Amino acid sequence: MKVLIVGGSGYVGSHMARHLLEQGHQVTVASRRGEGPLSGVRYVVADAARNEGLLEAAQGQEALIYLVGIIRERGDQTFRQAHVEGVRHSLAAAKAAGITRFVHMSALGTARGTGSRYFETKAEGEELVQASGLDWTILRPSLIFGRGDEFFGGVLKGLVTAPIPFIPLIGDGRFVFRPIWVGDVAAAFEQALNRPNTVHRSYNLVGP
């Protein structure tokens, strides 16, 4: 299958592109930098938030995977741009290019009424996907760990391996993390592409 990954140059996207290649798919990655480390992947320049280059990237593709997401707002990178406007523009590009299959990465806990701009914009993005008329699937990963991740392999590792270790306590200590390995996330997205029974379904992706 010819698959376009929008926002595929980051941590999850790199693992996703590699897994799709290994499964025999033809992979195009669209990002603002338009570059990446994997041979066999076609990299193109596109900015989903600004609706630049998306239609050109979508031409000739059979499926679109939307991975754009941020966990904090920086400068002109806002939750609304990444989680709403980027989704809106990608859906429009998919329709214009004749793509019917759309697989969307949301986040575990996404819901209206949370009071969190992160989750509120994620929920709004999901609503756009669900109303698109395309053959969509929404996947909501928990915290994702694996080679190259920023939280478990970076922030948390730095805290617990410091000369004076610091282990953060979340809430009152009764909250349970269910992190998922990035390889399982990539596999779930690839499986969704191939399984018709996942169309118009949403799934939470969690580990043990």
N, C-alpha and C positions, 0 to 999 in steps of 0.2 A: 504494500500500500504506500502511496505517496503522502507523507505526513509533514505538515508544517507545524513547527513548535514556535509559538510566539512567546518571547521571553525565555529562550532556551539556552542562553549563554552563561547562566549562573550555576550555582551548586546543583540544584535538582535537575535543571535542564541538561547539564552535561551528562549526568548519569542516565537521564531519560533518552537522550540522543544515542548514547552508546548502546543501551539495551535495545532500542528499536532497530539499530543497525544490525545487531547480533541476531535479531529475529527476522531479518531479511527485508525490512522496510527501507524505502528511499526517504531520507530525512533532509529537510530544509529547516534551518534555524534562523529566525528573524529576531534581531535585537538592535539596540541603538548603536552598538559598536560594529556589528556585522562581521565578527570574527570569533574564532574558537579553536580548540586544540585538536579536534578529531578529524582524521583523514576519512574521506568518504561522506562527510557531511557538507552540504551546501550552505554556506553562511551568507545572509543578505542583510542589508541595512534597512531597518524599519522601526518606527516609533509608534507604538499602539496608542499611547496617551494623546499624541498629537495627530494621529491618523496620517502618518507619513510613511509611504512605501508598503503599506499592508496589502493593497489590492494587487500590486505587482508581485509581491511575495506569494500571494494566494493562487496565482494563475497556475493551472495544471495540477493542483493538489487535490487529494481525495478526502483528507481529514485535517482538522485543525485542533491542536492542543494548546490551550491558553494557560500559561504558567506565571504570568506577570503578577508579582505581589511584593509588598514591602511590609516590614514590621514596625518601622518608624518613619515619620515624615522628615524629610531633609530638603531644605531649599524649595525648589519648584516641584519636587517629587512628593505628591500628596496621595493619601489613601483614595480619594475620589478619582484622581487621574488613573491610578494603577488598577483599582478594583471595580470601577464603574465605567469611566470613559474608555479605557482601553478595551474592556469587554464589549461595549457598545460598538466601537469601531471595528473590532475583530469579527463580530457577528455580521456586520454590514459587508465587510470584505469577503467573508465566506459566502454569503448569499450572492454577491455580485460575481464571484468567481465560480459559482456552481458547486461549492462544497456543501454537503449535507450533514457530514459527521462532525460534531463539535464536542470535545472532551475538556471539561473545565476544572481547574484546581481551585477549590475554595479552602476552607479551614475548619477544623473540628471546633464546635461551639458556635458556629455562625448562626445568628438569629437576630431578628428585629427586637428592639426594646432592651438591648443590653446596656445602652449608655456608652458603649465603646465605639469610637469612630471606625476603628479597624473592623469590628464585627458588623457594624451597621452598613458599611460600604461593601463588605463581602456579601452580605445578605441582598443588597440592592443588585449587585452583579449577578448573583444566582437568579434573581427574579427576571433579569433581562434574558439570561440563557433559557430559562424555562418558558418564556413567552416568545421565543425566537421563531418557533415553527421548524427548527432544525432537529436532527436526530442527536439530541444531547445526552451526555452523562456528566454528572457532577461528582467529584471525589473530594472528600474532606479529610486530609491527613492530620494526624496529631503532630507533635514535635518530631521532626525528622532528624535521624542521626546517621552517621556514616563518614567515610573518608572525605574530609574537606568541609564538614559542617562547622558553623560558627559557634553554636551554643554548647553542645556536648563536647566537641573536640577543641573548642576554643575557650569560651568564657568559663564554663563549668570546670573544665580540666585545669585551667589556670588557678581557679579558686581552691580546688581540693589538693593541688600539688604544690601550693605555695609553701615557703618555709614555716609559716604559721597557717595551717589549713583553715579554710572557711567554707563550711557547708551550709548553703542557704536553706532555710525552712520556709516552705510555701504555705501561707495561711497558718492554720493551727497544727499543721503536720499530718493531717488526716487525708489530704488531697493526694490522689494516686496518679502518677504520670504513666501514660501508656505510649511511650515513644515508638516510632516505627522506623525500620531500616530503609534507607533511601533506595536500595535495590528492590525491596518489596513494593515501594511506591511506584517505581518505574514499571515493574511487572504488572501492577494493577492497572495502570493506564494502558499498557499494551494489550492486556487481556480485554479491557473494555472496548477497544477498537474492534476486536474480533468476535465479540459476543453480542448478537442482536438483542438478547434478553436484558442487556444493560441500558438500552435506549430508554430515555425518559425516566431514569432512576438516579437516585443519589445514594452515595455510600460513605460511611465513616471509615477511615483507614487508621487502625490502631494496632499496636503491638500487644504483647502479653501484659 
